[in-house]
Amino acid sequence: MVSEKSKRQFMVDNGYSDSFNEKNVSQEEINYFEQDIEPGLIRMAEESPDYEQWLAQNFSTEDINFEGITTMGLLKESLGPIDLLFLILGVGTAFRLARNE
């Protein structure tokens, strides 16, 4: 069995806590880790799946068609009009700063 202190340190070291020190890990974070995270980590350690097995266990790829997805397509879907506005303003500001010098 793992000691409470080493579990807290593991959580801090691996980003399972918002704290930077094991002493500041809250009981709520520990409860969440023990219920939702730890069982999956133990299962992965015991089974030691390769990438394809891990992907099949954790993600349902039946409903997702990964073919035809491009980087430009993802950018078009994730960028909106406000992003384009800030891009234009940023380029314009950079141009004005460079021109004045």
C-alpha positions in Angstrom: 0.0 0.0 0.0 1.2 3.5 -0.8 1.6 6.0 2.0 -0.5 9.2 2.0 2.5 11.4 1.7 3.9 9.6 -1.4 0.4 9.6 -3.0 0.2 13.4 -2.5 3.8 13.8 -3.9 2.8 11.7 -6.9 -0.2 13.9 -7.5 1.9 17.0 -7.4 4.7 15.7 -9.5 2.3 14.4 -12.3 -0.2 17.3 -12.4 -3.1 15.6 -10.6 -3.2 18.5 -8.2 -3.3 22.3 -8.5 -0.9 22.5 -5.6 2.9 22.8 -5.9 3.6 21.2 -2.5 2.3 17.8 -1.3 1.3 19.4 2.0 -1.2 21.7 0.2 -3.1 18.9 -1.6 -6.7 19.0 -0.5 -8.7 16.0 0.7 -11.2 16.7 -2.2 -8.3 16.3 -4.7 -7.2 13.1 -3.0 -10.8 11.7 -3.1 -11.2 12.6 -6.8 -7.8 11.0 -7.6 -8.7 7.8 -5.7 -12.1 7.4 -7.3 -11.5 8.5 -10.9 -7.8 8.4 -11.7 -6.1 5.8 -9.6 -8.1 2.8 -10.9 -7.2 3.6 -14.5 -3.5 4.0 -13.6 -3.5 0.7 -11.8 -5.2 -1.1 -14.7 -2.7 0.4 -17.2 0.2 -0.7 -15.0 -1.2 -4.3 -14.7 -2.2 -4.7 -18.4 0.6 -2.6 -20.0 -1.3 -2.0 -23.2 0.3 -0.9 -26.4 -1.0 2.3 -28.1 -3.7 0.6 -30.2 -5.1 -1.2 -27.2 -5.0 1.9 -25.0 -6.7 3.9 -27.8 -9.5 1.3 -28.1 -10.0 1.1 -24.3 -10.2 4.9 -23.8 -11.7 6.3 -27.0 -14.6 5.2 -29.1 -13.4 5.6 -32.6 -16.4 4.0 -34.2 -18.3 7.3 -34.4 -15.3 9.4 -35.5 -13.9 9.3 -39.0 -10.3 10.6 -38.7 -9.6 10.4 -42.4 -10.0 13.7 -44.2 -9.2 15.8 -41.2 -6.6 18.3 -42.0 -4.8 20.9 -40.0 -6.3 23.7 -42.1 -9.8 22.2 -41.5 -9.2 22.2 -37.8 -8.0 25.8 -37.9 -11.0 26.9 -39.9 -13.4 25.3 -37.4 -11.6 26.6 -34.3 -11.0 30.2 -35.4 -13.9 32.7 -35.4 -14.4 36.3 -36.5 -13.1 37.7 -33.2 -9.8 35.8 -33.7 -9.5 37.2 -37.2 -10.2 40.7 -35.9 -7.4 40.4 -33.3 -5.0 39.0 -36.0 -5.6 42.0 -38.2 -5.2 44.4 -35.3 -2.0 42.7 -34.2 -0.5 42.8 -37.7 -1.5 46.4 -38.1 0.0 47.4 -34.8 3.3 45.5 -35.5 3.5 47.2 -38.9 2.9 50.7 -37.4 5.6 50.0 -34.7 8.1 48.9 -37.3 7.3 51.8 -39.6 7.9 54.5 -36.9 11.4 53.4 -36.1 
